[in-house]
Amino acid sequence: MRSTTTCSEGVGRLSVVVKSAREQIALLLRGDETAGSFSAETSAPVAGVTLSVAGVGPVRLPVGAPQERKLVSAAQPAMFGLGEETLTDTSVRDTWELTADQVSLGGEWDGLLDAALAEVHEGLGLPRGARLRAELHALLVYGPDQFFAPHQDSEKDDEMVATLVVSLPSVHTGGELVVSHGGESRTYRHTDRNKIGFVAFYADCIHEVRPVRTGRRVTLTFNLLVSRDSEAAVDPDDELAGLVGEHFATPVTRRWSEKTSPPPNRLVVLLDHQYSERGLAGIRLKGRDVEWVGRLRAAAGKAGCRHAFALAEIKQTWNAYEDDRPRRYRYHDDEDEDSSESYEVGDLIDDEISLGWWKRAGTAEGEQISLYVNESEVCAVTPTASLTPYESEYEGYMGNYGNTVDRWYRRAAIVLWPQERDFIARAEADLPAAIAELDARLNNGEDREQARADARELVGLLGNGSTSLLPSLLPVADALDEAELAHELLARLSGEGLTAECAAALAAASERYGDAWTRRIVESWFSVGGYHHGLWGWVNGTLPSLAAALRRIGADSVVVHLCRRIWANLSVSITAGLVPGPQARAARMAPLVAPSAALFTTADAEQVVEFVAALAACGDGVLDLELPLLRSLGTNVSSSLVDDAVRRLEGLLTVPPRSADDWSIVWSGCGCELCGTLQDFLADRSVTELDWPLRTDRRQHIHQRIDAAEFPVTHRTIRKGSPYTLRLAKQRDLHAREAEQRRQLMADLAWLRREPWSGES
């Protein structure tokens, strides 16, 4: 059986690409259409291959002119066979020959040759399962005007079936190899100095080497042998089963990369005809699908696989080019002759395949699923592009993208997967159902070790930040009774999926795995910083009820961890919101009031004191959070929060009111030279205007600082001179604004002193 082979030779990979198992499955299902040719060609990078010749020594590749001359000096005129005789006649064959015992190949050669033989095996259409090997016959050097007239190789061994000509890179012109059979001729030229060329042809083919015009052509010739005992017929169904097994055992090589991924979990063989869910569920197949499905089901049984019938949705995106041919020759992507979109289709850009429904063997009903299928899992006997799409859409030039056409198809498929990967293959198609099954197995006392192995497979399917799966995974994590596995299973999810109904399962897991585990998993659910994606809504609407449910069953420590982690997120947002401008600061604090209120009412008294202590370390701008928070909480609040707000207000009111002649504004700036000048202007009690020549970028810096701090200062550019002048002016309502702010501070303080705060949290 053939397999995909690659060969590394230091600076690159072998260019020979043998068909994958799934491609060979398509060929085997297609049948007689796969017959091989009388000749086959491939090539491979020369780097890493070594050559040594007796009487010459090491030969560098590509072969240079001085070494070519040395090879000729060590060679003899080549002979040829005529009937039972071996003759020398330069009118028939004129070339120089070194025998096999004079030649030694090394380095990456063996691996490169094996891969080339695999490609040749396929190209010649040799029997599947046949074992092909190569025997070196000679090294040949063709100089100017040398050639080999048309002839047929004699079979030098009973097992010989073909000849392999290996062209070593050298500088020459002419010397083409022409192979003929059945009235068809093919001409092979090899001129790439960085590659080795391989041409194989059956021994009964007539072939010739045309005269070399310049330089020298250097080749190796091999006899290709097939083992006698390998010519026995191979049962196609056995071979199909073997290819199915090979597909599931072969790591996937990533496109445009040398890296590999684990072997695929499924094989999706696309059928030719369209079916409804009912028709496919009833196995009412049509045409060639009947034979293919029968053979694949038999192969699945032999290979230890399960199978399902499925419906696939396929979207292909192609490059498209405007077509300027006469209208009657244009391609229209629909039936409308008046269509304005006419184009030529180029290369395939993307091929997306997903399964939306399947019916597994042995089940009574089909299931809706959602499963993206990788191209390495797809086998198509009939290419999708040769079918008629049910919808097409042409997209013209879009700036960074050229013209494209999207085409959508619906196809049926039979899906195979190994029995030992049954759980993960089904989980990829319907993750919630797999989790429910795992939960049921654990509850029924089934094999826990197998359940743990299946749970480990699930970890890679869980997307970061998922909320919907947390309620169903919590009891599974608890029942697994393995702390690290439980953490891996839950850690990628988001705590925003927790509800009051999760309390019992969360409390059970916390009790089983301990306080340190609980803290760690809560921290993974609520990462600090970044975008919160609805976290505040969850805190407002769900945290209080969840905490109450946890406390009712004695899981107070879980509530402590939840509240501490929510506070960690809130404190980061509070710190980020303490910007200089009062309006901007109030706008940033407003969304934090409701979650802060929910947290303060949920946390215990000791934690609330911790949170207030953290607020107390902030600047006075935090009043924009504290005062709305106190109003939201009502009378049942922590006295420490009231005390901190009172302390801040009293401190601000100790500053005497601004005198009528005081125009100073206190500001620290960012520390740069420009902000230093601005700071001096703002701090001056008597100066109200400043004309300041500045370049554009420096003016922008000052504009941004004034606007961000919301100073009562106008700033406009006088566009005269060079550089332009920035004119700053302190606004006349500076005193009125501060007087209003002071009245508000006094009102807030009076309100705090008047309210009957209970001093509880």
Buried (B, 14 or more C-beta within 10 A) or exposed (E): EBBBBBBBBEEBBBBBBBBBBBBBBBBBBEEEEBEBBBBBBBBBBBBBBBBEBEEBEEBEBBBEEEBBEBBBEBBEEBBBEEEEEEEEEEEBBBBBBBEBEBBBBEBBBEBBBBBBBBBBBBBBBBBBBBBBBBBBBBBBBBBBEBBBEEBBBEBBEEBBBBBBBBBBBBBBEBBBBBBBBEEEBBEBEBEBEEBBBBBBBBBEBBBBBBBBEEBBBBBBBBBBBBEEEBBEEBEBBBBBBBBBBBBBEBEBBEEEEEEEEEBBBBBBBBBBBBBEBEBBBEBEBEEBBBEBBEBBBBBBEBBEBBBBBBBBBBBBBBBBEEBEEEEEEBBBBEEEEEEEBBBBBBEEBEBBBBBBBBBBEEEEEBBEBEBEBEEBBBBBBBEBBEBEBEEBBBBEEEEEEBBBBBBBBBBBBBBBBBEEBBBBBBBBBBBEEBBEBBBEBBEEEEEBEEBBEBBBBBEEBBEEEBBEBBBBBBBBBBBBBBBEBBBBBBBBBBBBBBBBEBBBBBBBBBBBBEEEBBBBBBBBBBBEEEEBEEBBEBBBEBBBBBBEBBBEBEBEBBBBBBBBBBBBBBBBBBEEBBBBBBEBBBEBBEEBBBBBBBBBBBBBEEBBBBBBEBBBEBEEBBBBBBBBBBEBBEEEBBBBBBBBBBEBBEEBBEEEEBEEEBBBBEBEBEEEEBBEBBBEBBEBEEBBEBEBEBEEEBBEBBBEBBEEBBBBBEBEBEEEEEEBBBBBBBBEEBBEEBEEEBEEBEEBBEBBEEBEBEBEB
